Amino acid sequence: MQPRNMSMSGVVDLAAVKAAQEAKAKAEQARAEAARQGGGTGAVSPADLVIDVDEASFERDVLQRSTEVPVVIDFWAEWCEPCKQLSPVLERLAVEYNGRFLLAKIDVDANQMLMQQFGIQGIPAVFAVVAGQALPLFQGAAGEAQIRQTLDQLVQVAEERFGLTGLTVDPDAEPGGAPAGAQAVPAGPYDALLEAAVRALDSGDLGGAIQAYKNVLSDDPGNPEAKLGLAQAELLQRVQGLDPQQARKDAAEKPADVQAQIAAADLDLVGGHVEDAFGRLIETVRRTAGDDRDTVRLRLLELFEVVGADDPRVATARRALARALF
């Protein structure tokens, strides 16, 4: 239940990438099923856009809901005067944004564990959770213009990078009704294999996960979840046996050693240093030719797959790679 840090322009969290792809797939399946049934949109009432959350309901109402809509968390307390000014603004904006985010209110006095897990030192404090990943938004008093700018950025990133388009709101819906996306989603032909791969990945069986993803891709070469999962699992398998200190020492001392640069780039990416990983390999492409250059180029393309084609850092690196090649 403990949230993980996430930055909209920061590190790549492999679990976050996986969760984002799963969330996007589930949302698309849910919308397709609703359209097939000719209704059943699972619309919520405007009153359902602001909810009270505690430690018992956090996983269901925040983590699970964050796979369909960004969840903004307002940490507050009855004695906090700035909270009394901020909370009404957030509640009004939650209704105004019409389902583009869900507002979860957490009383820190009654939920000390959540306060500690988020590392909150003072209130009011506002976080977001997107596809299961926690993101600090702001702490203390904030003007409405600043809040709107932050929320606009949040919903844009949630849609562009995670495929979360928000909730369908129906003013006539009964409060407390079924949330959007609650309708049954039909099982896909590869769901069992993909679930087996995820279980293997979570248990540390990287070889089993790799084989399961390859089994899917042998029948469906374009399956996006399997392609992403395979790239992740192969990356983790490659770094598993590396000595990070020695690998970085080798890369620093042997700039012309292709394998040393590739190993260091893998470590960079797993450590969240995305631009460093890309830049290292692009520079190696510039310095090499023939088979060595092709080896580096292919590894770079694999790392692009892990990060995701929609990430602006990938687009920038692709342009730099093209300049290095031509």
C-alpha positions as CSV (number, residue, x, y, z in Angstrom):
1,M,0.0,0.0,0.0
2,Q,3.0,2.3,0.4
3,P,3.1,4.9,-2.4
4,R,6.1,5.2,-4.7
5,N,7.6,8.5,-5.7
6,M,6.9,9.7,-9.3
7,S,7.8,12.8,-11.2
8,M,6.1,13.9,-14.3
9,S,9.5,14.8,-15.8
10,G,11.7,12.6,-13.6
11,V,12.8,9.0,-13.3
12,V,11.4,6.0,-15.1
13,D,9.8,3.6,-12.5
14,L,9.4,0.3,-14.3
15,A,6.5,-0.6,-12.1
16,A,4.9,2.7,-13.0
17,V,5.3,2.0,-16.7
18,K,3.8,-1.5,-16.3
19,A,0.9,-0.1,-14.3
20,A,0.3,2.7,-16.8
21,Q,0.1,0.2,-19.7
22,E,-2.3,-2.0,-17.8
23,A,-4.5,0.9,-16.8
24,K,-4.7,2.2,-20.4
25,A,-5.6,-1.3,-21.6
26,K,-8.3,-1.7,-19.0
27,A,-9.8,1.7,-19.7
28,E,-9.9,1.0,-23.4
29,Q,-11.5,-2.4,-22.9
30,A,-14.1,-0.9,-20.5
31,R,-15.0,1.8,-23.0
32,A,-15.3,-0.8,-25.8
33,E,-17.5,-3.0,-23.7
34,A,-19.7,-0.1,-22.8
35,A,-20.1,0.8,-26.4
36,R,-20.8,-2.8,-27.4
37,Q,-23.6,-2.9,-24.8
38,G,-25.1,0.3,-26.1
39,G,-24.8,2.1,-22.7
40,G,-23.8,1.2,-19.2
41,T,-21.2,4.0,-19.1
42,G,-20.7,3.7,-15.3
43,A,-21.2,7.4,-14.9
44,V,-20.8,9.0,-11.5
45,S,-22.6,11.8,-9.8
46,P,-20.8,15.1,-9.3
47,A,-21.0,14.4,-5.5
48,D,-18.9,11.3,-6.1
49,L,-15.9,13.4,-7.3
50,V,-15.0,14.3,-3.7
51,I,-14.5,11.4,-1.3
52,D,-13.3,10.9,2.2
53,V,-10.5,8.2,2.4
54,D,-8.9,6.4,5.4
55,E,-6.2,3.8,5.8
56,A,-8.8,1.0,5.3
57,S,-10.1,2.3,2.1
58,F,-6.9,3.8,0.6
59,E,-6.0,0.9,-1.6
60,R,-9.6,0.6,-3.1
61,D,-10.5,4.3,-3.3
62,V,-7.1,5.7,-4.3
63,L,-4.7,3.1,-5.7
64,Q,-7.3,1.1,-7.6
65,R,-9.2,4.2,-8.8
66,S,-5.9,5.8,-10.0
67,T,-5.9,3.3,-12.8
68,E,-8.9,5.0,-14.4
69,V,-8.6,8.6,-13.2
70,P,-5.9,10.8,-11.5
71,V,-6.6,11.0,-7.8
72,V,-5.7,14.2,-6.1
73,I,-5.2,13.8,-2.3
74,D,-5.9,16.6,0.1
75,F,-4.2,16.0,3.4
76,W,-5.9,18.1,6.0
77,A,-6.9,18.4,9.7
78,E,-9.7,20.1,11.5
79,W,-7.3,22.4,13.4
80,C,-5.5,23.6,10.3
81,E,-6.7,27.1,9.3
82,P,-4.9,27.1,5.8
83,C,-6.6,23.7,5.1
84,K,-10.0,25.4,5.6
85,Q,-9.1,27.8,2.9
86,L,-7.6,25.3,0.5
87,S,-10.0,22.4,0.8
88,P,-13.1,24.3,-0.5
89,V,-11.2,25.4,-3.6
90,L,-10.1,21.9,-4.4
91,E,-13.6,20.6,-3.9
92,R,-15.0,23.2,-6.2
93,L,-12.4,22.5,-8.9
94,A,-13.0,18.8,-8.7
95,V,-16.6,19.4,-9.7
96,E,-15.6,22.0,-12.3
97,Y,-13.1,19.7,-13.9
98,N,-16.0,17.3,-14.4
99,G,-14.3,14.0,-13.8
100,R,-10.8,14.7,-15.1
101,F,-9.6,14.0,-11.6
102,L,-11.0,12.6,-8.3
103,L,-10.4,14.4,-5.0
104,A,-9.6,12.2,-2.0
105,K,-9.6,13.9,1.4
106,I,-7.5,12.4,4.2
107,D,-7.7,13.6,7.8
108,V,-4.1,13.3,9.0
109,D,-5.1,13.1,12.7
110,A,-7.1,9.9,12.0
111,N,-4.7,8.4,9.5
112,Q,-1.1,8.9,10.8
113,M,0.2,5.9,8.9
114,L,-0.7,7.4,5.5
115,M,0.8,10.7,6.6
116,Q,4.1,8.9,7.4
117,Q,4.1,6.9,4.2
118,F,3.8,10.0,2.1
119,G,6.5,11.7,4.1
120,I,4.4,14.7,5.0
121,Q,6.0,17.2,7.3
122,G,3.2,19.8,7.4
123,I,-0.3,20.5,6.1
124,P,-2.1,21.3,3.9
125,A,-0.3,19.0,1.6
126,V,-1.6,17.9,-1.8
127,F,-0.4,14.8,-3.7
128,A,-1.7,13.0,-6.8
129,V,-1.7,9.3,-7.5
130,V,-1.6,8.2,-11.2
131,A,-1.6,4.5,-12.1
132,G,-0.6,3.6,-8.6
133,Q,2.3,6.1,-8.4
134,A,2.5,9.0,-5.9
135,L,3.4,12.5,-7.1
136,P,3.8,15.5,-4.8
137,L,1.9,18.5,-6.1
138,F,2.3,21.3,-3.6
139,Q,2.4,22.0,0.2
140,G,1.0,24.9,2.1
141,A,-1.2,27.7,0.9
142,A,-1.5,28.1,-2.9
143,G,-3.4,30.5,-5.1
144,E,-6.2,29.3,-7.4
145,A,-4.2,30.2,-10.5
146,Q,-1.3,28.0,-9.4
147,I,-3.6,25.2,-8.4
148,R,-5.3,25.3,-11.8
149,Q,-2.0,25.3,-13.6
150,T,-0.8,22.2,-11.6
151,L,-4.1,20.4,-12.2
152,D,-4.0,21.2,-15.9
153,Q,-0.5,19.7,-16.1
154,L,-1.6,16.6,-14.1
155,V,-4.6,15.8,-16.3
156,Q,-2.6,16.3,-19.5
157,V,0.2,14.0,-18.3
158,A,-2.3,11.4,-17.1
159,E,-4.0,11.3,-20.5
160,E,-0.9,11.5,-22.7
161,R,1.4,9.2,-20.8
162,F,-1.0,6.9,-19.0
163,G,-4.1,6.9,-21.2
164,L,-6.3,8.0,-18.3
165,T,-9.2,10.1,-19.7
166,G,-11.1,10.5,-16.4
167,L,-14.6,9.6,-15.2
168,T,-17.9,10.1,-17.0
169,V,-20.0,12.4,-14.9
170,D,-23.8,12.4,-15.1
171,P,-25.6,15.2,-13.1
172,D,-28.7,12.9,-12.8
173,A,-26.7,9.9,-11.5
174,E,-27.4,8.8,-8.0
175,P,-24.5,9.6,-5.6
176,G,-22.6,6.5,-4.5
177,G,-23.3,4.7,-7.8
178,A,-20.9,2.4,-9.6
179,P,-17.7,4.1,-10.6
180,A,-16.7,4.5,-14.3
181,G,-15.0,1.4,-15.5
182,A,-16.7,-0.9,-13.0
183,Q,-18.4,-2.9,-15.7
184,A,-17.1,-6.3,-16.5
185,V,-14.3,-6.3,-19.0
186,P,-14.1,-9.3,-21.3
187,A,-11.0,-11.4,-21.1
188,G,-8.5,-11.1,-23.9
189,P,-7.0,-14.1,-25.7
190,Y,-3.7,-13.6,-24.0
191,D,-4.8,-12.5,-20.5
192,A,-3.8,-15.8,-18.8
193,L,-0.3,-15.7,-20.3
194,L,0.2,-12.0,-19.5
195,E,-1.0,-12.5,-15.9
196,A,1.5,-15.4,-15.6
197,A,4.2,-13.2,-16.9
198,V,3.4,-10.5,-14.3
199,R,3.3,-13.0,-11.5
200,A,6.7,-14.3,-12.6
201,L,8.1,-10.8,-12.8
202,D,6.8,-9.9,-9.4
203,S,8.3,-13.1,-7.9
204,G,11.7,-12.4,-9.4
205,D,11.5,-15.2,-12.0
206,L,12.8,-13.1,-14.9
207,G,13.4,-16.1,-17.1
208,G,9.8,-17.3,-16.7
209,A,8.5,-13.8,-17.4
210,I,10.6,-13.5,-20.5
211,Q,9.4,-16.8,-21.8
212,A,5.7,-15.9,-21.1
213,Y,6.0,-12.6,-22.9
214,K,7.7,-14.3,-25.9
215,N,4.9,-16.9,-26.0
216,V,2.4,-14.0,-26.5
217,L,4.5,-12.3,-29.1
218,S,5.0,-15.4,-31.1
219,D,1.2,-15.3,-31.8
220,D,0.7,-11.6,-31.6
221,P,4.0,-9.7,-32.5
222,G,2.4,-6.3,-32.0
223,N,0.9,-6.9,-28.5
224,P,1.9,-3.7,-26.7
225,E,1.7,-5.1,-23.2
226,A,3.9,-8.1,-24.1
227,K,6.4,-5.9,-25.9
228,L,6.7,-3.6,-22.9
229,G,6.9,-6.5,-20.4
230,L,9.6,-8.3,-22.4
231,A,11.7,-5.2,-22.6
232,Q,11.4,-4.6,-18.9
233,A,12.1,-8.2,-18.0
234,E,15.2,-8.4,-20.3
235,L,16.5,-5.2,-18.9
236,L,16.2,-6.4,-15.3
237,Q,17.8,-9.7,-16.2
238,R,20.8,-7.9,-17.8
239,V,21.5,-5.8,-14.8
240,Q,20.8,-8.6,-12.3
241,G,24.4,-10.0,-12.4
242,L,26.2,-6.7,-12.8
243,D,28.5,-5.1,-10.2
244,P,27.3,-1.5,-10.6
245,Q,30.5,0.0,-9.2
246,Q,32.7,-2.0,-11.5
247,A,30.4,-1.5,-14.5
248,R,30.6,2.2,-14.1
249,K,34.4,2.1,-13.6
250,D,34.7,0.1,-16.8
251,A,32.6,2.5,-18.8
252,A,34.6,5.5,-17.5
253,E,37.9,3.9,-18.3
254,K,37.0,2.3,-21.6
255,P,34.9,4.8,-23.6
256,A,35.4,2.7,-26.8
257,D,34.2,-0.5,-25.2
258,V,30.7,-1.0,-26.6
259,Q,29.7,-3.6,-24.1
260,A,30.9,-1.5,-21.2
261,Q,28.9,1.5,-22.4
262,I,25.8,-0.7,-22.9
263,A,26.0,-2.1,-19.4
264,A,26.4,1.3,-17.9
265,A,23.4,2.6,-19.9
266,D,21.2,-0.3,-18.6
267,L,22.2,0.6,-15.0
268,D,21.5,4.3,-15.8
269,L,18.0,3.5,-16.9
270,V,17.1,1.2,-14.0
271,G,18.4,3.9,-11.7
272,G,16.1,6.4,-13.3
273,H,18.8,8.4,-15.2
274,V,16.9,8.3,-18.5
275,E,18.7,11.1,-20.3
276,D,22.1,9.8,-19.1
277,A,21.3,6.3,-20.5
278,F,20.2,7.7,-23.9
279,G,23.0,10.2,-24.1
280,R,25.7,7.5,-23.3
281,L,24.5,5.3,-26.1
282,I,24.0,8.1,-28.7
283,E,27.5,9.2,-28.0
284,T,28.7,5.6,-28.4
285,V,26.9,5.4,-31.8
286,R,28.8,8.5,-32.9
287,R,32.1,6.9,-32.0
288,T,31.5,3.5,-33.6
289,A,30.8,2.0,-37.0
290,G,29.7,-1.3,-38.5
291,D,28.5,-4.1,-36.3
292,D,29.4,-2.3,-33.1
293,R,27.3,0.7,-34.1
294,D,24.4,-1.5,-35.0
295,T,24.7,-3.3,-31.6
296,V,24.5,0.0,-29.7
297,R,21.7,1.3,-31.9
298,L,19.5,-1.8,-31.3
299,R,20.1,-1.6,-27.5
300,L,19.0,2.0,-27.6
301,L,15.8,1.1,-29.4
302,E,15.2,-1.5,-26.7
303,L,15.5,1.2,-24.0
304,F,13.1,3.4,-25.9
305,E,10.6,0.5,-25.7
306,V,11.0,0.4,-21.9
307,V,10.5,4.1,-21.5
308,G,7.6,4.4,-24.0
309,A,7.2,6.1,-27.3
310,D,5.0,8.8,-25.8
311,D,7.7,10.0,-23.5
312,P,9.1,13.3,-24.7
313,R,12.6,12.1,-23.8
314,V,12.3,9.3,-26.3
315,A,11.3,11.7,-29.0
316,T,14.3,14.0,-28.2
317,A,16.7,11.0,-28.2
318,R,15.3,9.6,-31.5
319,R,16.2,12.9,-33.1
320,A,19.7,12.9,-31.6
321,L,20.2,9.3,-32.8
322,A,19.2,10.3,-36.3
323,R,21.8,13.1,-36.3
324,A,24.4,10.7,-34.9
325,L,23.7,8.1,-37.6
326,F,23.4,10.5,-40.6
